[in-house]
Amino acid sequence: MLRRVKFITGVLFVTVALSACNTFHGFGEDVSHLGGAISRAAK
């Protein structure tokens, strides 16, 4: 039983970690696009 709980906890941790990477990657792209828009508006 303890082995099963450890396995499930590990799978959940990996899932959360991978989804967080995608979230931060998307956030970086959004900031980059916003910076480009600000640069174009300032010209």
Buried (B, 14 or more C-beta within 10 A) or exposed (E): EEEEEEEEEEEEEEEEEEEEEEEEEEEEEEEEEEEEEEEEEEE
